[in-house]
Amino acid sequence: MKTIVSIITFITASFLFSNPVNAQKDFQGKAYYFSKTPMELGRFGANMSEQRKKQIEARLKNRLEKTYILTFNREESIYKEDEKLDAISGATDSWGANFTPGPQYKNVKKNSFLQEQEFYGKQFLIKEDLKALGWKMGTETKQIGNYTAFKATCKRPVFDTSWFNFSWEGNRNRDDNEKKSDSTETVDTANLDAEPEEEVIEMITIEAWYTPTIPVSQGPGDYWGLPGLILEVSVGNTTLLCSKIIMNPEEKIKIKELDKGKEVTKKEYKDIITEKMKEFRENRGRRRNRG
């Protein structure tokens, strides 16, 4: 570990001393990321022809492939999706936008995180402390564009990577856990000597590649905390890869805190959209019954 830290320190120092103008002023830059998630049809696609699968993949292209822009300086950043038109319909994916992350603001000095999230016409502002991710830095390196990148990994709760999304399967699992919790509570009440069961938090491994050549503790989304800009992040079957970086553009970048919407936490927002989706389904069921 001492060796990797020494290498990072040397590269960072070399970059700063070889660029005295940059060393005297705050870094500013823009990093462009490309995200791709493979299409998974599960049992639904078991008997589907390859032609049909390709048609569905083309239809879902805007949800499977996305581009993002991270605007950053030494302390702050704004990360948002670069929206594009659907190649087939010529429209943006308005339905999918309800379940994808909105613009995100990070301040690594103040440890603050803000995210604007719109859900079916209502605006929310998710506000929480920026959580330390407990990175473990490895010795592996690889080249990403013109930059030497170092590998780091961490584990974090699955909830932290998917709270803005919704699935009926996930909701069923959540209901089952709540029922199990209620049942456990009843048993514990009957037997006061019983040890309470600890809540099991599902974790996921995150793999990141960062470059100390750009010594800012920033990255895409809510990823941060490494001694250099994060160029690549892999979470489950989704990978975010930096495709272009513009350092110290001529036009000064203004990064402002996000402030639109009703302030809520991630958990509160998840509860809101879960209840709303249940309401949508119940209303649809009543309309069908009336028909």
Salt bridges, closest charged atoms under 4 A:
ASP26 OD1 - ARG74 NE 3.74
GLU50 OE2 - LYS53 NZ 3.59
GLU65 OE2 - LYS36 NZ 3.62
GLU65 OE1 - LYS61 NZ 2.80
GLU75 OE2 - LYS109 NZ 3.76
GLU81 OE2 - LYS66 NZ 3.26
ASP93 OD2 - ARG63 NE 2.72
GLU140 OE2 - LYS151 NZ 3.35
ASP160 OD1 - LYS131 NZ 3.77
ASP175 OD1 - LYS278 NZ 3.78
GLU178 OE2 - ARG174 NE 3.77
GLU207 OE1 - LYS151 NZ 3.60
ASP222 OD2 - ARG156 NH2 3.00
ASP222 OD2 - LYS266 NZ 3.65
GLU232 OE1 - LYS142 NZ 2.99
ASP271 OD1 - ARG174 NH2 2.21
ASP271 OD2 - LYS267 NZ 3.18
GLU275 OE2 - LYS278 NZ 3.85
GLU279 OE2 - LYS276 NZ 3.49
